[in-house]
Amino acid sequence: MVLFGPEAARLAAGRYVPFVLWFNFLAGFAYVAAGAGLWARRRWAAWLSPAIAAGTITTFAAFGLYILLGGAFEVRTVAAMGLRSAVWVAIARYASPRIAPGPGRATPPAAGW
């Protein structure tokens, strides 16, 4: 509601940071694509996952700089960005060696998938 809703929704959201909000909105589409690709064991998804992690960490770092420069923010945004970063780093680390090696659809590893 904050991005496309009325002014009242923006006021109710508190001290949101527009570039973080837009990144998270757009990244949501990549999250869905990566999730579907990982579920189908598609090789491109093993490459998309670290890209999502890198983008999230980069946005988190820019957000940290924004805070250091005195920008208004909500503590819940710090927690959410930290969680997103950790989750996508974990997904990327888990998926890459299991999916990336072969062409197209990956074969299941000998154990542990």
Disulfide bonds with the S-S distance in Angstrom:
none
